Amino acid sequence: MNSTRIFARTSLMAVIGLAVLILIGVIYPGTWLLDTMTGLFASGLLVMSLHLLVGYTGLVSFGHAAYFASGGYIFGMLLQADGVVAALGGWAVPIATLVALLGTGGFALFVGLICARLSEIYFAFLTLAFQMLLVSAIQGLVQYTGGDQGLTGGIPRPEFLGLNLVEVKDRYVFSAFLFMAGLLVIRLVTLSSFGATLRMVRDNETRTAFLGINTYRVKVAAFTIAGMIAGLGGVILAIFTSAAYPEWAGWAVSGEAIFMIMLGGLHSFYGPLLGVVVMRAINDITLIYTTHTDLAKGIAILFVVLVLRRGILDWILDVRATRRKRGTSGDQITSQALTKTAKGTKDAAS
């Protein structure tokens, strides 16, 4: 399948997925499901962008939440700036979203140029250092970021293209569009020749370099793309909460994103999304009966690591593959037995 067909097929699937999500927003009468899914959209982009680094490039980032928070803060600060909404009018939100993407991409590029020179644990801890630096900057620049209190007071969300983001359904539709757009970009990257190069770097960076590929540039590019998609998730959350908080850039957010990837499945594309849903379900169900949500999450992670020994979706796919293999082997044995019987019958008749 050539690149054009891959792009067309993947884009069509994204459009169908977006149509299904919009249909849910149209037919569902309440607000709980739409608000829940909007939050999942934000977390989903954070986790899927990190999976592009961890699962496809072999780079474990402990500071990925920095770009998630960066997107939300750039979006919110721009719209809260004096005269911006009045000057841009209905295009304020789309332009702020674009600026947030570019700003977060620039930040990720700067960090990637430094961190990509290192590998393994050194890379992971250096990304954590930049995350801590961003948290300190957010807390220190009180006049711009609100410090510990965050961007409170509401982020202006003027109406555009008939969408009023104050309304639950309109906000859900726009968030679904941003989510599917980010997911489509990640999917196209993984299916492209660049995605194949990322997997080569993950499997054997030294051999990849021997082939004449500049692995440093490849890792920087992957880091930048992942940062931008995470920033898009931050934009969704800023639209949803009409605020931005320094906790979004905390190390706990990055750690939970890694847990979601492990929970859902590291070796399948949609595994991290399953991890997001399962983690949210564990959190919500646990809160109904107790406040020990961290204990429940820890038990779930231990079960996946010690019992399944891989993510949930990875385990499901492995079980299906094993059953299919056994079925194929059984068919082959049956076919060989029938062939031998027929041959014996033919010899006896002779």
Order of alpha helices (4+ residues) and beta strands (2+ residues): alpha-alpha-alpha-alpha-alpha-alpha-alpha-alpha-alpha-alpha-alpha-alpha-alpha-alpha-alpha
